Amino acid sequence: MKRNTGRNRETTKNWRPATQAIRSGTMRSEFGETSEALFLTSGYSYDCAEDAAARFNGEQEGMTYSRLQNPTVQMLEERIAIMEGAEACRATASGMAAMTAALLCQLEAGDHVVASRALFGSCRWLTDSLLPKFGIDTTVVDGRDIKNWEKAITPKTKVFFFETPANPTMDVIDIRSVCDLARSKGITSVVDNAFATNVLQRPMEYGADVVAYSATKMMDGQGRVLAGAVCGTEEFIEGPLLAFTRNTGPTLSAFNAWVVLKGLETLDLRIRRQSNNAEEVGRFLEQRVEKILHPGLPSHPQHNLAMRQMEAAGPIFSLYVSGGRARAHALLNALKLIDISNNIGDSRSLMCHPSSTTHHGLGEEARVEIGITEDMLRINVGLEDPIDLIADLDQALSSVGL
Ligand SMILES: Cc1ncc(COP(=O)(O)O)c(C=O)c1O
């Protein structure tokens, strides 16, 4: 009997998530390799000129050029789609390539976008600078209150865009309410799910139309490659998104796709362990600093909502140390184990000062409005033993008088 290769949706969609993460999407070559093959090729050859013509006019299935299709990348796309519960997925070269493509492919001059104001710095640049440059109006709102979304809608509103939990303010958006509102008005909801991933939170189950990722974060999860992905209906992914990406070229390399495929195999284990570690570290920090924003702890103002739509809170949270930038920087400089780094979703613990790094470009007014103050730090809790992490934080806090 022929073995299932993971491409058969009727079978793979019924597998449990852990099985999907390891086996779905796999296409075996004639050699029967167990680990997915890495197809480092930019082009493909044809048996005859007529076959080439048939592939280009869509009469024959097969690859034509790696900006459009690549077997390793397709395995990743199929795996992410299955894990997401989406009809289709298109992988991109980075998370920002995914966000840009997901928005621009469906918008045109005269359209209007409503976005939550607490977004990753470059996503705010998309809403505040790039889209308006092409005649697309945007309104940013405090996305925690559904009334703000309602009020911002105009007859031209085409897209709602938000991330939850948000980087680095940890604002939690009620996915169901916002996506229901969008659907009732014929608006497309685009959700950046980088922090939680589909292991902890599946926005499509709450009505999201498009889910986009920085796969650089937890999906790779070991700080190796940049990657992104956009999930949606077949009509959206194979229609406007494919037209945009095939012609503008934010394509994921086969090598990076292969690395993320390997990352997905352990995503469930890593994100659950890192969530537990982050809770332990969070409970320690809560006793020592002015305030922490950790959606998994009852002190977070939206803890109940977070726990309704997420299975666990993930590895990232923020803390306020009081004493402005001087104390925040001094604390970072006193760390001996945890690295100072603006990356997140890594198996190593990393800390950064968002105001002077990831959200520097946002400008002071917008930063203060969303709570990114000079004394805020963000931590990504890794897979190290939390006892060592707490010891490192303990000595660093003591050295700055906390
Ligand atoms: C929430 C969020 N979205 C998107 C991105 C961009 O992803 P990438 O760095 O892979 O382009 C990031 C990066 O930190 C992020 O945190």
The ligand as a Gaussian input file, in Angstrom:
#p B3LYP/6-31G(d) Opt

LIG

0 1
 C        4.649000      40.956000      15.923000
 C        5.677000      41.002000      14.852000
 N        5.283000      41.037000      13.560000
 C        6.174000      41.071000      12.555000
 C        7.535000      41.095000      12.800000
 C        8.497000      41.167000      11.651000
 O        9.084000      39.939000      11.412000
 P       10.491000      39.745000      10.652000
 O       11.542000      40.294000      11.558000
 O       10.565000      38.280000      10.425000
 O       10.415000      40.530000       9.377000
 C        7.986000      41.057000      14.118000
 C        9.437000      41.094000      14.402000
 O        9.878000      41.233000      15.526000
 C        7.037000      40.999000      15.163000
 O        7.417000      40.968000      16.459000

